[in-house]
């Protein structure tokens, strides 16, 4: 099919390239179009324009978000690799419920336009609105969205409408993984980053193919650097020796397991502690968001603590019971020295918890409290 005859599908309607340009321009210029929807159509206009590069921003999970330029041909190659791996069908409905500020939302649009999918979209929220959609071929969500939808019967029914769902943006908590195992559709956890145009590997979360190992997309090669962190090579998207901070184990067949991030490691009393590994043992009995981290300690170097997001201060009233429950699930050096309750964690624009910033916010608040006490 030539470029001139390319057909695009948006919300059940078909468009030629010129028709789509007119339609998207109209959406952008219409004062009544909400900002989030204008962002979608601005990106569509960029995609069908003659420019060869598109600018994207990193998520900000390991530093300040920064702009990078990537060739369109790599966007298309990434989209086609995912379409092939997931066996997405032309004219099938793709559902966009992620913001287009970051790469995940942009790639949902590209996959739809390149693969001939029928792109439907809704305002990004923790409980995406799927009104009027009964049979969704493909969707992408972050863990928080799936968690919220599973809290109600209507939400569960909506999730069941999706034939193939990818969950990305951050690692899937064990508690959520246990819940999605019961769902009838096909669900994957993704591994990737902005620089790799989202996922370069997927891990099935439910069904007979469920695994704790990620399967790289065809031609993707994963190796380890001297720290034990994953290094990505994916020539089809122009990625060569992309170093990550994700500690990994690689099997002989090329699949790999992620152990956690090296920048989250806690050195306590001469022991290397992997917070994410310990967190897996604690998931399932704390409903609120939580994570483990290290705080400076004059004896241990760092002491392991658990941060819990507790806006209603309900859990903090049961701190003793909570600590007893923690002792039943982890032992020895894996037991956090204390529980720290915070009203709100710091997050990126796509809701990923910023662990270092959250810890810094707590330390700054703690230091201010000490100074106030000394002055009074």
N, C-alpha and C positions, 0 to 999 in steps of 0.2 A: 504493500500500500504506500503510495507516494505521500509526501508531506501534505500536498494540497488536498488530498482526499481523506486525510486522517479525521476520524470521527471521535469526538470527546463526549463523555456522558456525565452530566451534573444533575443530581436530584431528579432522575428519571427522564430528562430531556437530552436530545442529541444536538451537538454543535459541530460545525466545521471550525477550522482554526480562526477564520475571520469572524464567524458568528460568536465564537467564544470570546474573542478579543472585545467585540462590541458589548457583549453581555457583562463581562468582568469590568470593563470601563464604566458601564452604567452603575454597577454595584458600588464601585469605589467613589464615584462622583455624587451618588445619591446621599443627601444629608441624613436620611432616615436609616441608612444602613449602619448597624452597630459596628463599633471599632474592630471587634474580633472577626466579624465577617469580611470587613474591608481588607484585613490582613490576608485572609485566604485568597481573595481575588487579586490583590497586589502581587502575591507570589505566583498566581496563575499567569498574570500578565508578564512577569519576569520570565517564567518558564517558556512561554510561547514566543518571546521576543528573540531577536537575532543575537543577543549578547551570548558569549560563550562561557562566561563565569558567573557564578552566583555566590553571594556573600552569606555566610552563616556565622552564628556565634556559639562558642563553646558554652557548656552548661554552667560553668562556674563552681563545680563541685571540688575542684582542686586548685582554685585560684580565681581571680577576677575573670568574668566572661570576656572573651576577646574575639574580634572578627577574623575570619579566615575566608579566603576565596578558593572555590573548588570548581573545576570544569564541569559543565553540564553533562558531558559524555560519561563522567564517573557517576553522577546521579542516576543516569539511565541504566548504566551497567549494574549498579547496586539494586535498583528496582527490579530489573529483569532476573537477577540472581534470586531474589526473594520470591518473586512470582513463580519461578520454576520450582524452588525448594518446597514452597507451600502449595503448589499446584492450584493457583488461583485462576478462576475461569473468567473469560471475557463476558461482559455484561452483568457479572455478579455485583452485588451491592457492596461497596467498601464504605465503612463508617468512620468519619473523622470526628473525634471528640477531644483532641489534644490541641493546645495552642500552637500557632505557627511561628511563634517567636524562636522556637528551637527546632533542631533538626528532625525530631521524631514526627512533628506535625507536617513539616515540609515533605518528608519522604512518603507519608501517607498520600499526599496529593500527587507526587510524582508517580508512585506505583499505580495509582488510579488512571492517570492520564496516559502513561506509557503502556499499561496493560489492558486498556480498554474496559476498565471497571467503571461501574456507575457510582460516582462519588456523591455520597450524602454526608451532610455535616450538621453539627449542632454546637451551641455555645459550650466551651470547655467548662466543666464543673466536676465536683466529686461524684455526682450522680447524673451521668449523661442522659439526656432526653432522647428516647428511641421511639417516640410516638409515630405511628404510621408505618413503621418498619417491622416486617414479620420474618423475613428470611435474609439475614446479612451474611454475605460470603466471607468478609474479612474485616477485622477491626484491630486497633492497637490501643492499649490503655496503660496507665501507670498502676502500681500496686494499690494505691489509696483508692482509686476509682473502683477497682474490682472488690476491694474490701467493703466499701460503702454499699455497693449494689447487692452484695451477699447478705446484707443486714435485713433486707425486706423480701417478702415473697415476690412483689412486683419487680424488684431488682434482679432476683434470681431468674425470673421468667424472661427478663430482657437479656440477661447474659446467655440464656439458652437459645436465644434467637441467632446468636453468632456461631457460624460453623467453624471458623478458624480465628483464634484470638492470640495475639502476642502481647506479653506483658513486659515492659521495659522501663527505663528511667532510673531504676535502682533494683537491688536484689530483692527477690520475692521472699518475704518472711515465711518461716516454716509453718506458722499457724495458718497463713493464707494458702500455702501450697497444699496443706492437708484438706482444706475446704474445696479447692478446685479439683482435687482428685475425684470428687463425687459428681462433677458436672459431665454431661454427655458429649459435649463438643470437644474439639481439638485445641489444646492450649499449650503455648510455649513460653518459656522465659528466654529473654534475649541477652546477648553479650555484645557490646560494641560501644562506640563513642561518636562524638561529632566528627572527628577526623576520619572515621571509617564509614561515615554516612549511615549511622545507626548500626544494626546488628550485622556481624560477620559470622555469628554462630548462634544456634538455638538449642534449647534443652526442653524436651517434652515433659510437661508437668502431670499429665493424666493419661489414662488408657494403658494398653499393654506396652507401649513404647516409652513410658515414663522412666526417667533416669536422672541421676545427679550429675551426669556428664553432659557437657556441651558438644554438639556436633558442628564443626565448621562448615560453612557453605563451600561448594566445590571450588577447588584451587586455593583456598585459604590455608595458610600454614601457620601454626603456632609453635613458638619455641620459648625457651626460658633464658633470661639474662643471668648474670652472676648473682643477683639478689634472689633469684627464684621467681621473678615476675614474668608475666606473659609478654611476648614480643610478637606483633602481628605482621604478617606479610600477605598482602592481597593485591596483586598486580592489576587485577581487572578494575579496581577503583583507585589505582595510583598510590597505594599504600605500601611502603617499604620500610621494614624495621621500625614499626611504630611501637615504641616502648610504653608499657602501661605500669601502673603501680599495683596491679592485681596479682597476688601470689597464686600460683597455679601448680597443678600436677597434670602431666600429660601421659596418656596411655599409648601403647604401641600402635593403636589404630588411628592415632591423631586426635581423638577426642580428648577433652580436658575438663578438669574440675577446678573451680575457683575456691580458694581457701579464705580469702579476705584481702584487704588492702594493706600494703606494707606500711603506709603512713598512719594506720590505725593501731599498729603493734604497740603493746605496752611492755616496757622493760621494768620489771618489779622484782627487787631482791635478787638480781642476776638471772631471772627467768624471762623468756620471751613468751608473752601471752597474746593469743590471737582473739580479739574481742568477738569477731563474727562467728568463730567456731563455738565459743561459749554461749553466745546469744542464741544459737540454734537449740541449745539445750533448755533455754529459758522461754522460748516462744510457746505460746499456747495458753498460758495462764495469766498473762498481763495483757489486758485489752488495749491499753494505751500504747502509744509509740515509745520505744525505749532503745537505748544503746549503751554499751560499755566503753569506757575510756580511762585514760590514766591522768592523775593529778600529781603534781610535784610533791614529793615526800622526802624529808631530810634523812630518813632511815632506809627506805626502800628504793629511793630514786624516783619511782612513780608508784602510786597505789591505785589499784583497780577499783573503780566505782561504777555504779549504774545510774544513768540519767533516765528519768521517766517524765514524759510530758503529761502533766496533771492539771489542766486548766480549772477543774472544779474542786481541786484539793480533796477528792474523795479517797484516793489511794493513800495519801500522806497520813490520813487518820488511822490507817491500818498498817503502818510501817512495820511494826513488830511481827504481825502475821505474815506480811509479805517476805520479810527476811527469813522467817522460818521455812516458808515455801521454797525460797531460793536455795537454802541449805539442803533441801531434799532432792534438788535436781543437779547441783554441782557440788564438788567437794574440793578440799585442799586449797591450792593456790588459785583455783578458778572462782572462788567465792569473793564477790565484791566486798570491799571494806566498809562501804556505806552506800546509802541510797540518797540520791539528790533529785528532788522534785522541782520541775520548772513549769511555769505557766505555758510557755511556748518555745519550741525549738526554732533555731534559724534554719531557713530553707532556701533552695534555689528557686528560680522562676517556675520550674516544672515540679516543685514540691519535694525534691530530694533533700533529705536532712543534711545540713552542713555541720558535721560533727565538730571540727576544730573551732568554728565560729561559735557554736553553742557552748562549748567548753570555755572559750575565751570570755563570752558574755557572763557566764557564771563566775569565773575567777574575778572579772572586773567588778561585778556586783558584790562579791564577797570582800574584795579589797576596800571598796567604798564603805561597806558596813563597818569594817574594822576602823577606818579613818574616822567615821562619824562617832564611833564609840570612844575613840581616843580624844576627840575634840570636846565631847560632852562632859 
